[in-house]
Every structure is written in C-alpha cells, then in structure tokens.
Amino acid sequence: MRILDDIRVVDLTDHWFGPWCTLLLSDLGAEVIKIEPTWGATARIGGGPRPGGSDPVFHYLNMNKKSLSVNLKAEQGRVIFLKLVEKSDVVVQNFIPGVMERLNLSYDFLREVNPRIIYAALSGFGQYGPYMTRASFDVVAEAMSGHTRLTGDLVDPKGPPLNMAMSYGDLGPGTMAAYCILGAIRNRDRTGEGQMLDVAQADCMTALNPAITEYSMTGLLPWQIREMYPMTHISGIVEAKDGYIQVAGYRPKALDALKERLGLDEVTIEVVRDMVRNMTRDEAVRYFVEIGMPVAPIYQVNECIEDPHLKERGMFFHVEHPKAGRYRTVSFPVKFSETLPVERSAAPLLGQHNREVLVGLLGYDGGRIEELEKGGVIYTDR
C-alpha cells in the first residue's frame, strides 16, 4: 500500500512548475495521467541534448507518469478528457489564466462533471489581480519576490543581481502546490467536497522570502543588517588546494573547539581561509568534522552522485527507458517507516499509455482507438 494509491491525477502541466508538483504526488503512489497534445509537451524539446527524443529534465520531472496524447481541441478529444475527469480525483494545469476557460474546461464546468474534483490552477501570477494574464517562468517569480536581488547582494550589494540556480522559482511553488493538493484531499475526505486551488509562482516565492518580514520589522535590508550587526560566526565558502568547502560555523561548541585546537582566543573567517588554503578539500572537511563543525565539500553534480553517504541513503538508482536506455537518476528523498518505498519508473513515451487508459479505464475498444489515431485525435509514439 502507498499513501495515495487510491488517487488519480489528470496532469495537464508542462515545463517545471506543474510537472514537479505531479511528480511529488506520483511519488506518494498517485496514478498520474499526463495529458499531452499529439505533438508532445513543449518540455520534451528542451534546449540541449535529447536522449531518447526528450530533454533530460523532462525525463526526471515526468517519472512514474502515464502519457495520454490527445487533441483537446477536437470534439472526441474533449469527450475523452471529460470521461477521464469523471473517474479522477485531481486535475492540475499550469496554463495562463483564461486558456482552460476558452477550451470550456474551467473549474466551474469540470465540477459539474465531477463535484468531488480537486482542481489546481498553477500560474505565474494567479487567477486574479493586475498581472494575472502575464506569462511567467521561474526567474520571473524569483525576481519579483526579491530572491534575485538578495542573491546578488550576497556577493556585492552594489553589484548586479544574480539568478538562483536550478529553477527554484518552479520547484518551490510546485512543492507548495503538491502540499496544498494533499490538504484538499484531506478536506474532501472529511466533507466530500472538491475545490479549486489558485497557486501563483509569485505568491509562493514571496512567501518563501523571510527577508520581507525582516525588512518590515527593522526597516533594514539584509545586506544592511549584515553590515550594521556583523556576526562572530565563520561561515562561508573557503578555498582549499584542490577545490572549495562550505563551512557553517554557527555552533558555539564547534567554535570553542576550533579556538582550542588553534590556541587562539578568537577565530575569524580570514584565519580559516589561511589555514585551509594549505589543505586539500578532503583534508579540510575531515578537520572540521573532527571538531563538530558543520562542513561540506562543494561538489559539482558529477561528484554529488558519487558521494558514499548519498549512495548509502539510496539517493541514486538506474532506470531503463525504452528509447533513452539505462541511466542513473535521483530517488524520492524521504524514507517512510511504515509504507512501501517509492520505486520511480522512467518517463513515458508520447502516448505510451493511450491504449491502457482508453481501453482499460474508459472502456473504448480497439477499433475505436484506430479511428481516433487516424483522425488525429490521439497519437502513439512507437
């Protein structure tokens, strides 16, 4: 048994924000049926190499899912979608507000089809407000919520802003969306009623910025606080002979141990830098671990996947894809004591599960599927 193995999700999402949300639901056991147009999701294309015909990030964000490739603008495609909604628990979409309404597939319409449906509308700026019709990506939400400026301020408050790495403007809001979908499922368990969730990237990234409250209460920006109230810790990126380490010297006990080992009354980050530049990265990590100082080597991703601790924790595994072949990827990170472990499977080919969904779930016969394929309503990559 898995936590969400009685939940079916209709996934209309693309790019990173929505697919990350639905991947998290699938990791807890939900059946996620990814609806793609007959030409495939935009995120399959990407901007670089395409192993097996799809971008590597698509492979990661769409593990565990089933692909139903259907043209929602065709009348028969619309019928298929509505039949699927009747038999599902959750619909997730990340179109610009107004798109689902133009398709006549709004929440108000879908709840007439299935009153218990939970409808998560993911977007850049939400379903109302002066910016609601603007397109958005991760970097837009990061910029508007202050994160981009704050990242630059860590380097130089008078210098340019800097983008965050790896699309946290998608991953943070996507996690929030999955969390709130679980809340809506729990509420439906108690009341029997579905509902709509309005999840905006800009809102979520603003909520994920504690510096806003810090400024509101003090009238000071974070870099001003750092200048006016310098801390005594020795946290920072420190260069070794063959790489870098991250020291997080916030533990008084560890600071005292460092002072004792060095025979000094006070230790500054400059003292640490002078010491570490004569060590290898691994020697420096061992040194600080021995005195209880939080520390880590700064890895590139090819080093991360070889770390013995992460391997022991089962964070990487190999998956077999019908076109991309065998490759190593990342496991679900949380370990449950009582429920079955989540075993991630490869991302689907376009329309790979058309027959399974249409015949096994919706009751179509083989002849009807052939007609739908000839009419361009569905497409199966073979």
Secondary structure by P-SEA (a helix, b strand, c coil): ccccccbbbbccccccaaaaaaaaaaaaccbbbbbbcccccccccccccccccccaaaaaacccbbbbbcccccaaaaaaaaaaaaaccbbbbbccccccccccccaaaaaaacccbbbbbbcccccccccccccccaaaaaaaaaaaaaaaaaacccbbbbbbccccccaaaaaaaaaaaaaaaaaaaaccbbbbbbccaaaaaaaacaaaaaaaaccccaaaaaaaccccccccccccccbbbbbbcccaaaaaaaaaaaccccccaaaaaaaaccccaaaaaaaaaaacccccccccaaaaaacaaaaaaccbbbbbbccccbbbbbcccccccccccbbbbccccccccccccccccccccaaaaaaaaaaccccccc
